[in-house]
Amino acid sequence: MDKVGVVQQWQTLQNGLENLTQATAPMPTPGRDEVLVKIHTVSLNYRDTEVCMGLYNHHKVIASGGSEPIVPCSDMCGTVVAIGEGLEVAHRVGDRVVSVFNHMMRTGHFRAEAMAAGLGLPLQGVLQTYRVFPSIGLVPVPSYLTDAEACCLPVASVTAWMAINGMRPLGQPGGAGEVVLLQGTGGVSVAGLQIAKASGATTVVTSSSDDKLHTAKTLGADHLINYKTTPRWSDAVMSFTEGHGADIIFENGGADTLRQSFDAVAFGGIINCIGYLGGKINKASNDEDDRTGVNVLALRRNMTLRGILNGPRDRFEEMLAFYEKHEIRPVVHRVFSFDESKTAIQFLFSGQHFGKVVIQVAAEATPQ
């Protein structure tokens, strides 16, 4: 039961996953062009673990490690319970909605000034029972999705969508006949696998777990590579594709994997730098090739190296139409209760998951 007039929330001082604490705040009232949402579910992203540990510091316009507590997390599904006057985007009480990661990004690529509007840092996040949003910061939920599935869309799915379609004109998604390489089986990669398969692409998935690769196979992955048993996985990619390489790469490993991504990319291909699970800086190496300048590697195959943060609202809406057409359901590995939020974030950080980790904030859930 909700305590009348009180919001339950989790807070971090950005001083460690183990130091997340529960707190309360007064129930907010929506102002002009604002909407009050009762939050049902929250999905976790690797970004949330970095925020909680004070490590999300590679964007200089975002202050991390501050002394003021912040509510983490950015991705939620909830129900509109109150609306303010003069809404720019129409919402009604009872509407089921999901959050937009950054409401300032309506179209185009991320701008530096928009970084100040990211949920879960620098703005207060969604790991709480109620939150007020600007009307532009919410989109309606496709009716076929459960709350647990819907809350996985804002960061993981939109980022995957941008990796595959962000260089194409709005309204003209593609992928048919292309080769998409997905590193790992976290939320973004699994969403990318689902989008790529629905688009008609050939998919290659890498992981250190044969069990996770087997699960990827059930989702339609065409080629599987265990990078522990096949350290030169880039050679395997070239073999699978008969020397063509991957047209689109989800680069999630960072310093440890980027060199092989350059070896696996097709001529004219795109490497999307999404994550950096292998570290943010190159490790010492005695291999001369591993110290080759990135500019030379890019020129070698006339390819594009992109950093991807997320996507704008219009691309989110474009993606939702594609999801509805193909009835794509985000893969939820495990659901934790709101009281288990600290355990849930630690579980995500451990890397045991396949797909998404979700926190059930409200007692009720959308019927499956």
BELHU-V794117 format. One record per residue. RES is the residue in one letter. SS is DSSP state (H for helix, E for strand, C for the rest). OMEGA is omega in whole degrees, 0 to 359 (none if undefined). Layout:
res=RES ss=SS omega=OMEGA
res=RES ss=SS omega=OMEGA
This chain:
res=M ss=C omega=176
res=D ss=C omega=172
res=K ss=C omega=184
res=V ss=C omega=176
res=G ss=C omega=184
res=V ss=E omega=174
res=V ss=E omega=174
res=Q ss=E omega=182
res=Q ss=E omega=172
res=W ss=E omega=182
res=Q ss=E omega=174
res=T ss=E omega=170
res=L ss=C omega=181
res=Q ss=C omega=183
res=N ss=C omega=175
res=G ss=C omega=179
res=L ss=H omega=183
res=E ss=H omega=185
res=N ss=H omega=172
res=L ss=C omega=181
res=T ss=E omega=175
res=Q ss=E omega=181
res=A ss=E omega=175
res=T ss=E omega=178
res=A ss=E omega=178
res=P ss=E omega=177
res=M ss=C omega=181
res=P ss=C omega=175
res=T ss=C omega=181
res=P ss=C omega=176
res=G ss=C omega=181
res=R ss=C omega=180
res=D ss=C omega=179
res=E ss=E omega=183
res=V ss=E omega=175
res=L ss=E omega=184
res=V ss=E omega=168
res=K ss=E omega=186
res=I ss=E omega=180
res=H ss=E omega=184
res=T ss=E omega=177
res=V ss=E omega=174
res=S ss=E omega=186
res=L ss=C omega=175
res=N ss=C omega=180
res=Y ss=H omega=176
res=R ss=H omega=182
res=D ss=H omega=179
res=T ss=H omega=179
res=E ss=H omega=177
res=V ss=H omega=182
res=C ss=H omega=180
res=M ss=H omega=181
res=G ss=C omega=184
res=L ss=C omega=181
res=Y ss=C omega=190
res=N ss=C omega=182
res=H ss=C omega=171
res=H ss=C omega=189
res=K ss=C omega=180
res=V ss=C omega=178
res=I ss=C omega=178
res=A ss=C omega=177
res=S ss=C omega=178
res=G ss=C omega=180
res=G ss=C omega=183
res=S ss=C omega=181
res=E ss=C omega=179
res=P ss=C omega=178
res=I ss=E omega=173
res=V ss=C omega=182
res=P ss=C omega=172
res=C ss=C omega=187
res=S ss=C omega=191
res=D ss=E omega=181
res=M ss=E omega=168
res=C ss=E omega=181
res=G ss=E omega=182
res=T ss=E omega=177
res=V ss=E omega=181
res=V ss=E omega=177
res=A ss=E omega=180
res=I ss=E omega=176
res=G ss=C omega=180
res=E ss=C omega=170
res=G ss=C omega=180
res=L ss=C omega=175
res=E ss=C omega=177
res=V ss=C omega=186
res=A ss=C omega=171
res=H ss=C omega=178
res=R ss=C omega=175
res=V ss=C omega=182
res=G ss=C omega=178
res=D ss=C omega=174
res=R ss=E omega=188
res=V ss=E omega=170
res=V ss=E omega=182
res=S ss=E omega=168
res=V ss=C omega=185
res=F ss=C omega=182
res=N ss=E omega=188
res=H ss=C omega=178
res=M ss=C omega=182
res=M ss=C omega=181
res=R ss=C omega=179
res=T ss=C omega=177
res=G ss=C omega=183
res=H ss=C omega=184
res=F ss=C omega=174
res=R ss=C omega=183
res=A ss=H omega=183
res=E ss=H omega=180
res=A ss=H omega=181
res=M ss=H omega=180
res=A ss=H omega=184
res=A ss=H omega=179
res=G ss=E omega=177
res=L ss=E omega=177
res=G ss=C omega=177
res=L ss=C omega=7
res=P ss=C omega=177
res=L ss=E omega=174
res=Q ss=C omega=186
res=G ss=C omega=192
res=V ss=C omega=180
res=L ss=C omega=182
res=Q ss=E omega=188
res=T ss=C omega=178
res=Y ss=E omega=174
res=R ss=E omega=173
res=V ss=E omega=178
res=F ss=E omega=167
res=P ss=E omega=185
res=S ss=H omega=180
res=I ss=H omega=184
res=G ss=H omega=180
res=L ss=E omega=173
res=V ss=E omega=181
res=P ss=E omega=182
res=V ss=C omega=171
res=P ss=C omega=189
res=S ss=C omega=185
res=Y ss=C omega=183
res=L ss=C omega=171
res=T ss=C omega=177
res=D ss=H omega=182
res=A ss=H omega=178
res=E ss=H omega=186
res=A ss=H omega=183
res=C ss=C omega=179
res=C ss=C omega=189
res=L ss=H omega=194
res=P ss=H omega=182
res=V ss=H omega=186
res=A ss=H omega=184
res=S ss=H omega=180
res=V ss=H omega=178
res=T ss=H omega=177
res=A ss=H omega=179
res=W ss=H omega=179
res=M ss=H omega=178
res=A ss=H omega=182
res=I ss=H omega=189
res=N ss=H omega=186
res=G ss=C omega=179
res=M ss=C omega=178
res=R ss=C omega=177
res=P ss=C omega=177
res=L ss=C omega=179
res=G ss=C omega=180
res=Q ss=C omega=179
res=P ss=C omega=182
res=G ss=C omega=180
res=G ss=C omega=182
res=A ss=C omega=178
res=G ss=C omega=179
res=E ss=C omega=175
res=V ss=E omega=181
res=V ss=E omega=178
res=L ss=E omega=183
res=L ss=E omega=180
res=Q ss=E omega=177
res=G ss=C omega=184
res=T ss=C omega=173
res=G ss=C omega=187
res=G ss=H omega=182
res=V ss=H omega=182
res=S ss=H omega=180
res=V ss=H omega=175
res=A ss=H omega=178
res=G ss=H omega=177
res=L ss=H omega=181
res=Q ss=H omega=180
res=I ss=H omega=182
res=A ss=H omega=180
res=K ss=H omega=179
res=A ss=H omega=180
res=S ss=H omega=181
res=G ss=C omega=180
res=A ss=C omega=169
res=T ss=E omega=187
res=T ss=E omega=175
res=V ss=E omega=182
res=V ss=E omega=175
res=T ss=E omega=177
res=S ss=E omega=174
res=S ss=C omega=183
res=S ss=C omega=176
res=D ss=H omega=178
res=D ss=H omega=179
res=K ss=H omega=177
res=L ss=H omega=177
res=H ss=H omega=178
res=T ss=H omega=177
res=A ss=H omega=178
res=K ss=H omega=180
res=T ss=H omega=177
res=L ss=C omega=175
res=G ss=C omega=179
res=A ss=C omega=184
res=D ss=C omega=182
res=H ss=E omega=183
res=L ss=E omega=179
res=I ss=E omega=170
res=N ss=E omega=186
res=Y ss=C omega=173
res=K ss=C omega=180
res=T ss=C omega=176
res=T ss=C omega=184
res=P ss=C omega=177
res=R ss=C omega=185
res=W ss=H omega=178
res=S ss=H omega=177
res=D ss=H omega=179
res=A ss=H omega=178
res=V ss=H omega=179
res=M ss=H omega=178
res=S ss=H omega=179
res=F ss=H omega=187
res=T ss=C omega=178
res=E ss=C omega=175
res=G ss=C omega=182
res=H ss=C omega=184
res=G ss=C omega=182
res=A ss=E omega=179
res=D ss=E omega=181
res=I ss=E omega=179
res=I ss=E omega=171
res=F ss=E omega=184
res=E ss=E omega=185
res=N ss=C omega=185
res=G ss=C omega=180
res=G ss=H omega=188
res=A ss=H omega=184
res=D ss=H omega=187
res=T ss=C omega=187
res=L ss=H omega=181
res=R ss=H omega=179
res=Q ss=H omega=175
res=S ss=H omega=176
res=F ss=H omega=179
res=D ss=H omega=185
res=A ss=H omega=185
res=V ss=E omega=177
res=A ss=E omega=172
res=F ss=E omega=181
res=G ss=E omega=183
res=G ss=E omega=182
res=I ss=E omega=169
res=I ss=E omega=179
res=N ss=E omega=179
res=C ss=E omega=186
res=I ss=C omega=183
res=G ss=C omega=182
res=Y ss=C omega=182
res=L ss=C omega=178
res=G ss=C omega=179
res=G ss=C omega=182
res=K ss=C omega=180
res=I ss=C omega=179
res=N ss=C omega=175
res=K ss=C omega=180
res=A ss=C omega=181
res=S ss=C omega=175
res=N ss=C omega=181
res=D ss=C omega=182
res=E ss=H omega=181
res=D ss=H omega=183
res=D ss=H omega=180
res=R ss=H omega=179
res=T ss=C omega=181
res=G ss=C omega=181
res=V ss=H omega=181
res=N ss=H omega=178
res=V ss=H omega=180
res=L ss=H omega=179
res=A ss=H omega=181
res=L ss=H omega=185
res=R ss=H omega=180
res=R ss=C omega=173
res=N ss=C omega=187
res=M ss=C omega=181
res=T ss=E omega=175
res=L ss=E omega=185
res=R ss=E omega=167
res=G ss=E omega=182
res=I ss=C omega=176
res=L ss=C omega=181
res=N ss=C omega=179
res=G ss=C omega=181
res=P ss=C omega=183
res=R ss=H omega=183
res=D ss=H omega=176
res=R ss=H omega=175
res=F ss=H omega=180
res=E ss=H omega=176
res=E ss=H omega=180
res=M ss=H omega=181
res=L ss=H omega=177
res=A ss=H omega=178
res=F ss=H omega=178
res=Y ss=H omega=180
res=E ss=H omega=180
res=K ss=H omega=184
res=H ss=H omega=181
res=E ss=C omega=178
res=I ss=C omega=178
res=R ss=C omega=176
res=P ss=C omega=182
res=V ss=C omega=179
res=V ss=E omega=182
res=H ss=E omega=185
res=R ss=E omega=178
res=V ss=E omega=177
res=F ss=E omega=174
res=S ss=E omega=180
res=F ss=H omega=180
res=D ss=H omega=180
res=E ss=H omega=186
res=S ss=H omega=180
res=K ss=H omega=178
res=T ss=H omega=181
res=A ss=H omega=181
res=I ss=H omega=177
res=Q ss=H omega=178
res=F ss=H omega=177
res=L ss=H omega=182
res=F ss=H omega=181
res=S ss=H omega=178
res=G ss=C omega=181
res=Q ss=C omega=190
res=H ss=C omega=170
res=F ss=C omega=185
res=G ss=C omega=191
res=K ss=E omega=174
res=V ss=E omega=188
res=V ss=E omega=174
res=I ss=E omega=178
res=Q ss=E omega=185
res=V ss=C omega=179
res=A ss=C omega=183
res=A ss=C omega=182
res=E ss=C omega=178
res=A ss=C omega=176
res=T ss=C omega=179
res=P ss=C omega=179
res=Q ss=C omega=none
